[in-house]
Amino acid sequence: MRVYAVEDEPVLLRQLTNRIREALPESEIVAFDNADDAVAGLHGGAVDIAFLDIAMGRMTGVELAKCIKAACPQCDIVFTTGYIDYAPQAFELGASDYLMKPVTAEKIQHALSQLRHTKLREGVERGLYIQCFGAFEVFYDGKPFTSFTKRSKELLAYLVNKAGVLCPTSEICNAIFRDSSDSYIRVAKKDLMKTILDIGQEDILIRGWGVLGIDRNKVRCDYFDYLDGKPGALNLYTGTYMSQYDWAQGNNLLNINKRI
């Protein structure tokens, strides 16, 4: 992870850099005491998070943020300032947070909990993790899990989308198999069971006579975190939900948009 720290006061820059290093010890922190050098530094690679002072002479932090976002659209911008006046401009740019000086460790931690694009993890996240915001993806021990067949992955996505509600197999056939015969869902269910059994996660499924569901209490998932109101979960949603599945676009995505 590459993190910018931009502040034109040397003492404050050192303090800001130290606070960021304490919070993100494994990140690459690139410190600048002026905006021009920060812009030039963009050629060195993408920036994940940028902590920017606002009042910096020739180029303001708001102008610098525009340059950074043009080069790195997914960069999270956090402003650090002694002035409240720029707050409207900052949030118009989609800033993740606006910190008033002095910047303390507590304020840095709050900013990290509000990130819109960058997902922070404590080392390698062990076990199963399901991502719904953006494209639907499944991770195991921090790596993309690719053992699913196309049908079984879509079946899992549908069950996750229902967030614990038991779904009749007829409903699933209508939604994702386009009224195909029951053989489609039987094959998909068998493939799904085999895949999750191989990694010891078979208990995430709830099975009954003619129904299937997912046990929300046994799955880590960004969408479930959002539904449960966990801090920072809302900022993981950047405008798309299970983007590869048409059936998802007319269901929970509408509910999410109403709540944002």
Buried (B, 14 or more C-beta within 10 A) or exposed (E): EBBBBBBBBEEBBBBBBEBBBEBBEEBEBBBBBBBEEBBEBBEEEEBBBBBBBBEBEEBBBBBBBBBBBEEBEEBBBBBBBEEEEBBEBBBEBBBBBBBEBEBEEEBBEBBBBBBBBBEBEEEEBEBBBBBBBBEBBBBBEEEEBEBBBEBBBBBBBBBBBBBBEBBEBEBBBEBBBEEEEEEBBEBBBEBBBEBBEEEEBBEBBBEEEEBBBBEBEEBBBBBBBBBEEEEBBBBBBEEBBBBEBEBBEEBBBEEBEEEE
